[in-house]
Protein backbone atom coordinates (compact mmCIF):
# COMPACT_ATOMS: atom_id res chain seq x y z
CA UNK A 1 0.00 0.00 0.00
CA UNK A 2 1.17 3.52 -0.70
CA UNK A 3 -0.10 5.64 2.20
CA UNK A 4 -1.34 3.98 5.37
CA UNK A 5 -2.85 5.41 8.55
CA UNK A 6 -1.87 3.23 11.51
CA UNK A 7 -4.18 3.70 14.50
CA UNK A 8 -3.71 2.58 18.11
CA UNK A 9 -7.40 1.71 18.53
CA UNK A 10 -7.31 1.64 22.34
CA UNK A 11 -5.70 5.08 22.67
CA UNK A 12 -7.85 6.59 19.91
CA UNK A 13 -11.05 5.32 21.48
CA UNK A 14 -9.95 6.41 24.93
CA UNK A 15 -9.81 9.97 23.55
CA UNK A 16 -13.29 9.57 22.10
CA UNK A 17 -14.60 8.29 25.44
CA UNK A 18 -13.06 11.24 27.28
CA UNK A 19 -14.71 13.74 24.92
CA UNK A 20 -18.05 11.94 25.19
CA UNK A 21 -17.83 12.04 29.00
CA UNK A 22 -17.13 15.76 29.25
CA UNK A 23 -19.45 16.87 26.42
CA UNK A 24 -23.13 16.07 27.14
CA UNK A 25 -25.21 16.10 23.96
CA UNK A 26 -22.16 15.39 21.79
CA UNK A 27 -22.75 15.46 18.02
CA UNK A 28 -19.69 13.99 16.24
CA UNK A 29 -18.77 15.83 13.05
CA UNK A 30 -18.08 13.42 10.19
CA UNK A 31 -17.40 15.56 7.14
CA UNK A 32 -15.01 16.12 4.26
CA UNK A 33 -12.31 13.47 4.19
CA UNK A 34 -13.42 12.17 7.58
CA UNK A 35 -10.50 13.92 9.28
CA UNK A 36 -8.17 11.55 7.43
CA UNK A 37 -9.90 8.39 8.70
CA UNK A 38 -12.75 8.34 6.17
CA UNK A 39 -16.38 9.22 6.82
CA UNK A 40 -17.56 5.61 6.89
CA UNK A 41 -15.14 4.59 9.62
CA UNK A 42 -15.99 7.65 11.74
CA UNK A 43 -19.71 6.99 11.31
CA UNK A 44 -19.15 3.47 12.63
CA UNK A 45 -17.17 4.87 15.57
CA UNK A 46 -19.98 7.33 16.32
CA UNK A 47 -22.45 4.45 16.31
CA UNK A 48 -20.22 2.63 18.80
CA UNK A 49 -20.33 5.72 21.05
CA UNK A 50 -24.11 5.51 21.09
CA UNK A 51 -24.79 9.16 20.20
CA UNK A 52 -28.18 10.02 18.66
CA UNK A 53 -26.90 12.24 15.83
CA UNK A 54 -23.85 13.06 13.70
CA UNK A 55 -23.13 15.96 11.35
CA UNK A 56 -21.82 15.84 7.79
CA UNK A 57 -20.69 18.74 5.65
CA UNK A 58 -22.89 18.44 2.57
CA UNK A 59 -25.89 16.51 1.34
CA UNK A 60 -23.61 14.52 -0.97
CA UNK A 61 -21.89 13.04 2.10
CA UNK A 62 -25.06 11.59 3.64
CA UNK A 63 -24.99 8.36 1.62
CA UNK A 64 -21.48 7.50 2.84
CA UNK A 65 -22.53 7.43 6.52
CA UNK A 66 -26.15 6.26 6.67
CA UNK A 67 -25.40 2.55 6.48
CA UNK A 68 -22.86 2.74 9.31
CA UNK A 69 -24.78 5.11 11.59
CA UNK A 70 -28.37 4.37 12.67
CA UNK A 71 -29.25 7.80 14.09
CA UNK A 72 -29.98 11.26 12.68
CA UNK A 73 -27.62 12.91 10.18
CA UNK A 74 -27.44 16.71 10.22
CA UNK A 75 -26.24 18.39 7.02
CA UNK A 76 -24.20 21.45 8.01
CA UNK A 77 -24.23 23.22 4.62
CA UNK A 78 -27.42 25.32 4.51
CA UNK A 79 -29.99 24.65 1.83
CA UNK A 80 -30.92 27.65 -0.34
CA UNK A 81 -33.29 27.61 -3.35
CA UNK A 82 -30.96 29.83 -5.40
CA UNK A 83 -28.00 27.51 -4.86
CA UNK A 84 -29.48 24.01 -4.79
CA UNK A 85 -31.20 22.59 -7.84
CA UNK A 86 -34.21 21.14 -6.05
CA UNK A 87 -35.81 21.13 -2.64
CA UNK A 88 -34.60 18.27 -0.45
CA UNK A 89 -36.80 15.23 -0.20
CA UNK A 90 -38.07 14.43 3.30
CA UNK A 91 -35.99 11.69 4.89
CA UNK A 92 -36.62 10.09 8.25
CA UNK A 93 -33.07 10.43 9.56
CA UNK A 94 -31.76 13.46 7.65
CA UNK A 95 -31.93 16.99 9.08
CA UNK A 96 -31.17 19.96 6.82
CA UNK A 97 -29.78 23.32 7.87
CA UNK A 98 -31.58 26.45 6.66
CA UNK A 99 -30.03 29.88 7.16
CA UNK A 100 -32.14 32.21 5.01
CA UNK A 101 -35.67 33.49 4.75
CA UNK A 102 -35.76 32.26 1.15
CA UNK A 103 -34.91 28.76 2.32
CA UNK A 104 -37.55 28.79 5.04
CA UNK A 105 -40.19 30.12 2.63
CA UNK A 106 -39.37 27.47 0.02
CA UNK A 107 -39.61 24.60 2.52
CA UNK A 108 -42.64 25.84 4.47
CA UNK A 109 -45.38 23.24 4.47
CA UNK A 110 -43.02 20.40 3.57
CA UNK A 111 -42.09 17.45 5.75
CA UNK A 112 -38.35 18.22 5.66
CA UNK A 113 -36.72 18.34 9.10
CA UNK A 114 -34.72 21.56 9.52
CA UNK A 115 -32.34 23.29 11.89
CA UNK A 116 -32.46 27.08 11.63
CA UNK A 117 -29.02 28.71 11.69
CA UNK A 118 -28.58 32.21 13.12
CA UNK A 119 -25.91 34.68 12.09
CA UNK A 120 -23.00 34.90 14.54
CA UNK A 121 -19.82 36.98 14.56
CA UNK A 122 -18.43 34.37 12.11
CA UNK A 123 -20.71 36.05 9.52
CA UNK A 124 -20.75 33.00 7.27
CA UNK A 125 -24.37 31.84 7.19
CA UNK A 126 -27.44 32.61 9.23
CA UNK A 127 -30.57 34.66 9.81
CA UNK A 128 -29.92 38.13 11.16
CA UNK A 129 -31.80 39.33 14.27
CA UNK A 130 -34.17 41.31 12.06
CA UNK A 131 -34.84 38.30 9.84
CA UNK A 132 -35.57 36.13 12.86
CA UNK A 133 -38.66 38.19 13.57
CA UNK A 134 -39.78 37.84 9.95
CA UNK A 135 -39.17 34.09 10.10
CA UNK A 136 -41.48 33.53 13.05
CA UNK A 137 -44.67 32.95 10.98
CA UNK A 138 -42.81 30.41 8.81
CA UNK A 139 -41.51 28.29 11.66
CA UNK A 140 -44.94 26.90 12.48
CA UNK A 141 -45.12 25.44 8.97
CA UNK A 142 -41.82 23.59 9.33
CA UNK A 143 -40.47 20.59 11.23
CA UNK A 144 -37.95 22.62 13.24
CA UNK A 145 -35.36 20.55 15.11
CA UNK A 146 -33.86 23.56 16.86
CA UNK A 147 -31.52 26.44 16.14
CA UNK A 148 -27.81 26.38 15.29
CA UNK A 149 -24.90 28.70 16.04
CA UNK A 150 -21.54 28.44 14.28
CA UNK A 151 -19.20 30.38 16.56
CA UNK A 152 -15.63 31.56 15.85
CA UNK A 153 -12.66 29.56 17.11
CA UNK A 154 -10.83 32.64 18.42
CA UNK A 155 -12.47 34.93 20.91
CA UNK A 156 -13.62 38.17 19.38
CA UNK A 157 -14.73 41.30 21.20
CA UNK A 158 -16.69 39.09 23.58
CA UNK A 159 -16.65 35.44 24.57
CA UNK A 160 -18.58 32.60 22.95
CA UNK A 161 -20.80 32.16 25.99
CA UNK A 162 -21.69 35.85 26.01
CA UNK A 163 -22.42 35.79 22.28
CA UNK A 164 -24.58 32.70 22.66
CA UNK A 165 -26.49 34.28 25.56
CA UNK A 166 -27.17 37.37 23.45
CA UNK A 167 -28.51 35.25 20.58
CA UNK A 168 -30.69 33.18 22.92
CA UNK A 169 -32.15 36.45 24.17
CA UNK A 170 -32.82 37.44 20.54
CA UNK A 171 -34.72 34.18 19.97
CA UNK A 172 -36.83 34.71 23.03
CA UNK A 173 -37.28 38.37 22.14
CA UNK A 174 -38.78 37.30 18.82
CA UNK A 175 -41.24 35.10 20.77
CA UNK A 176 -39.84 31.97 19.19
CA UNK A 177 -39.69 28.65 21.04
CA UNK A 178 -36.18 27.39 21.78
CA UNK A 179 -35.87 23.82 23.02
CA UNK A 180 -32.73 22.63 21.22
CA UNK A 181 -29.52 24.51 20.31
CA UNK A 182 -26.81 23.05 18.08
CA UNK A 183 -23.40 24.65 18.74
CA UNK A 184 -20.00 24.58 17.03
CA UNK A 185 -16.60 25.47 18.54
CA UNK A 186 -17.59 25.51 22.19
CA UNK A 187 -15.52 23.97 24.99
CA UNK A 188 -16.93 21.60 27.62
CA UNK A 189 -16.62 24.41 30.16
CA UNK A 190 -18.63 26.75 27.96
CA UNK A 191 -21.30 24.09 27.42
CA UNK A 192 -21.53 23.58 31.20
CA UNK A 193 -22.00 27.32 31.78
CA UNK A 194 -24.75 27.52 29.16
CA UNK A 195 -26.45 24.39 30.50
CA UNK A 196 -26.51 25.85 34.01
CA UNK A 197 -28.15 29.04 32.70
CA UNK A 198 -30.62 27.28 30.41
CA UNK A 199 -31.60 23.89 31.87
CA UNK A 200 -34.68 23.71 29.65
CA UNK A 201 -32.65 23.97 26.41
CA UNK A 202 -31.08 20.80 25.02
CA UNK A 203 -27.53 21.70 23.98
CA UNK A 204 -26.04 19.78 21.04
CA UNK A 205 -22.31 20.64 20.75
CA UNK A 206 -20.89 19.59 17.39
CA UNK A 207 -17.32 18.34 17.78
CA UNK A 208 -14.86 17.08 15.17
CA UNK A 209 -11.19 17.91 15.67
CA UNK A 210 -11.08 17.36 19.43
CA UNK A 211 -12.97 14.08 19.13
CA UNK A 212 -11.05 12.46 16.28
CA UNK A 213 -7.66 14.21 16.35
CA UNK A 214 -7.35 15.18 20.01
CA UNK A 215 -4.65 12.60 20.76
CA UNK A 216 -2.04 12.84 18.01
CA UNK A 217 -0.01 10.04 19.59
CA UNK A 218 -2.82 7.59 18.84
CA UNK A 219 -2.18 7.44 15.09
CA UNK A 220 0.59 7.88 12.56
CA UNK A 221 0.67 8.07 8.78
CA UNK A 222 3.34 6.05 6.99
CA UNK A 223 4.42 5.80 3.37
CA UNK A 224 5.60 2.65 1.62
CA UNK A 225 9.03 2.80 -0.01
CA UNK A 226 8.25 1.81 -3.60
CA UNK A 227 11.68 2.16 -5.20
CA UNK A 228 15.23 3.34 -4.50
CA UNK A 229 17.71 4.61 -7.10
CA UNK A 230 21.37 5.42 -6.52
CA UNK A 231 22.44 8.61 -8.29
CA UNK A 232 25.75 10.25 -9.03
CA UNK A 233 26.22 13.98 -9.07
CA UNK A 234 24.70 15.40 -12.24
CA UNK A 235 22.46 12.40 -13.03
CA UNK A 236 19.09 13.49 -14.38
CA UNK A 237 15.76 12.39 -12.93
CA UNK A 238 12.07 13.20 -12.76
CA UNK A 239 9.55 14.92 -14.99
CA UNK A 240 11.69 18.04 -15.31
CA UNK A 241 14.98 16.15 -15.67
CA UNK A 242 16.71 17.94 -12.86
CA UNK A 243 20.28 16.99 -12.03
CA UNK A 244 21.27 15.34 -8.80
CA UNK A 245 23.05 17.91 -6.59
CA UNK A 246 25.52 15.26 -5.44
CA UNK A 247 25.83 11.54 -4.85
CA UNK A 248 22.93 9.97 -2.98
CA UNK A 249 19.68 8.12 -3.44
CA UNK A 250 16.38 9.01 -5.04
CA UNK A 251 13.52 7.54 -3.01
CA UNK A 252 10.19 6.82 -4.66
CA UNK A 253 7.66 7.00 -1.83
CA UNK A 254 3.95 6.24 -1.82
CA UNK A 255 1.74 9.30 -1.53
CA UNK A 256 1.29 12.23 -3.87
CA UNK A 257 -1.02 15.13 -4.58
CA UNK A 258 -4.04 12.79 -4.86
CA UNK A 259 -3.44 11.93 -1.21
CA UNK A 260 -2.93 15.57 -0.19
CA UNK A 261 0.87 15.35 -0.07
CA UNK A 262 2.41 18.71 -0.88
CA UNK A 263 -0.92 20.49 -0.52
CA UNK A 264 -1.34 23.00 2.26
CA UNK A 265 -4.16 25.22 3.46
CA UNK A 266 -3.22 28.90 3.82
CA UNK A 267 -2.00 29.87 7.27
CA UNK A 268 -2.27 33.18 9.05
CA UNK A 269 1.21 34.09 10.27
CA UNK A 270 1.16 35.71 13.68
CA UNK A 271 4.15 37.48 15.08
CA UNK A 272 7.61 38.18 13.74
CA UNK A 273 8.89 34.62 14.14
CA UNK A 274 6.08 33.00 12.13
CA UNK A 275 6.39 35.61 9.39
CA UNK A 276 10.14 35.05 9.19
CA UNK A 277 9.65 31.28 8.86
CA UNK A 278 7.05 31.76 6.13
CA UNK A 279 9.36 34.13 4.26
CA UNK A 280 12.28 31.71 4.56
CA UNK A 281 10.26 28.76 3.24
CA UNK A 282 8.92 30.89 0.41
CA UNK A 283 12.46 31.85 -0.55
CA UNK A 284 13.57 28.22 -0.63
CA UNK A 285 10.60 27.23 -2.80
CA UNK A 286 11.42 30.05 -5.19
CA UNK A 287 14.82 28.43 -5.75
CA UNK A 288 13.27 25.02 -6.37
CA UNK A 289 13.73 23.55 -2.90
CA UNK A 290 10.83 22.36 -0.78
CA UNK A 291 10.91 20.38 2.43
CA UNK A 292 8.80 17.23 2.20
CA UNK A 293 6.65 15.75 4.98
CA UNK A 294 8.57 12.43 4.75
CA UNK A 295 10.93 11.46 7.57
CA UNK A 296 13.82 9.14 6.71
CA UNK A 297 16.50 8.06 9.19
CA UNK A 298 15.18 10.46 11.80
CA UNK A 299 15.17 13.59 9.62
CA UNK A 300 12.65 15.42 7.48
CA UNK A 301 13.85 15.17 3.88
CA UNK A 302 13.67 17.43 0.82
CA UNK A 303 11.50 16.80 -2.19
CA UNK A 304 13.65 15.99 -5.21
CA UNK A 305 10.90 17.60 -7.30
CA UNK A 306 7.26 18.51 -6.69
CA UNK A 307 5.15 15.47 -5.73
CA UNK A 308 3.45 13.48 -8.48
CA UNK A 309 -0.18 12.43 -8.31
CA UNK A 310 0.39 9.07 -6.59
CA UNK A 311 4.04 9.12 -5.49
CA UNK A 312 6.72 11.53 -4.33
CA UNK A 313 10.42 11.69 -5.20
CA UNK A 314 12.55 12.46 -2.16
CA UNK A 315 16.29 13.13 -2.09
CA UNK A 316 18.51 11.25 0.35
CA UNK A 317 22.12 12.52 0.35
CA UNK A 318 25.15 10.27 0.49
CA UNK A 319 26.08 9.03 3.94
CA UNK A 320 22.60 7.87 4.93
CA UNK A 321 21.57 4.29 4.27
CA UNK A 322 18.37 4.22 2.20
CA UNK A 323 15.33 2.35 3.52
CA UNK A 324 14.48 -1.00 1.96
CA UNK A 325 11.84 -1.31 -0.72
CA UNK A 326 8.61 -2.37 0.93
CA UNK A 327 9.44 -0.76 4.28
CA UNK A 328 7.58 2.29 5.59
CA UNK A 329 8.65 5.81 6.56
CA UNK A 330 6.71 8.29 8.68
CA UNK A 331 4.85 11.15 7.01
CA UNK A 332 3.84 14.32 8.84
CA UNK A 333 0.50 15.26 7.25
CA UNK A 334 -2.39 17.57 7.95
CA UNK A 335 -5.21 15.11 8.55
CA UNK A 336 -8.06 17.26 7.24
CA UNK A 337 -6.56 17.40 3.73
CA UNK A 338 -5.11 13.88 3.58
CA UNK A 339 -6.69 10.85 1.93
CA UNK A 340 -4.96 7.60 2.81
CA UNK A 341 -5.13 4.32 0.91
CA UNK A 342 -6.01 2.32 3.98
CA UNK A 343 -6.60 2.60 7.70
CA UNK A 344 -5.13 -0.10 9.93
CA UNK A 345 -6.49 -0.43 13.46
CA UNK A 346 -4.31 -2.34 15.89
CA UNK A 347 -5.07 -5.78 17.32
CA UNK A 348 -7.72 -4.35 19.64
CA UNK A 349 -10.14 -4.42 16.69
CA UNK A 350 -9.10 -5.85 13.36
CA UNK A 351 -12.54 -5.27 11.83
CA UNK A 352 -11.58 -1.86 10.48
CA UNK A 353 -8.32 -2.88 8.85
CA UNK A 354 -9.77 -3.52 5.39
CA UNK A 355 -9.42 -0.25 3.45
CA UNK A 356 -11.52 -1.30 0.48
CA UNK A 357 -14.94 0.17 -0.11
CA UNK A 358 -16.49 3.60 0.37
CA UNK A 359 -17.24 2.93 4.02
CA UNK A 360 -13.61 3.66 4.91
CA UNK A 361 -12.54 5.96 2.11
CA UNK A 362 -15.49 8.33 2.68
Secondary structure, 3 states (H helix, E strand, C coil): CCEEEEECHHHHHHHHHHHHHHCCCCEEECCCCHHHCCHHHHHHHHHHHCCCEEEECCHHHCHHHHCCCCCEEEEEEECCCCCCCCCCCCCCCEEEEECCHHHHHHHCCCCCEEEEEECCCCCCCCECHHHHHHHHHHHCCCEEEEEEEECCCCCCCCCHHHHHHHHHHHHHHCCCCCCEEEEECCCHHHHHHHHHHCCCCEEEEEECHHHHHCCHHHEEEEEEEEEEEEECCCCEECCCCEECCCCEEEEEEECCHHHCCCCCCCCCCCHHHHHHHHHHHHHHHHCCCCEEEEEECCEEEEECCCCCCCEEEEEEECCCCCCCCCCEEEECCCHHHCCCCEEEECCCCHHHCCCCCHHHHC
